[in-house]
Amino acid sequence: MSTRSCPCGLSEPYAQCCGRYHSGAAAAPTAEALMRSRYCAFVKQDAAYLLRTWHPRTRPARLDLDPGMRWTGLEILGTDDGSAFHSVGTVTFRASFRGGSLHERSRFERVDGAWVYLDGEFLDD
């Protein structure tokens, strides 16, 4: 990943990629775009964005992020539904961090037209 590319793994600069979702200038158009922007929010320690994009039914009251956590990469392994034509979707991914990785299948739903993270299940490697 170059220093100019977005932490989510796409080649666009942060401001034109996930940064526009984080700032509220745009909404993620797909479940995968929301997944990428949420990973990027973990990298950037943006708890407010993570809470804002969490389903109201499953959203925690607060989120304490570990400032020592160093995320090192995101790999999207698969998607089911989650486009502009769907109301639900899943994204299977592997997020790497210094010392390991997290393999998860996340579920997303639309709430008032916007994609939000519902929940996820950890998968064995």
PyMOL commands that set and color helices and strands:
alter all, ss='L'
color gray80, all
select helices_A, chain A and resi 14-16+18-23+31-44+47-52
alter helices_A, ss='H'
color red, helices_A
select strands_A, chain A and resi 71-81+88-97+100-111+114-122
alter strands_A, ss='S'
color yellow, strands_A
deselect
rebuild
show_as cartoon
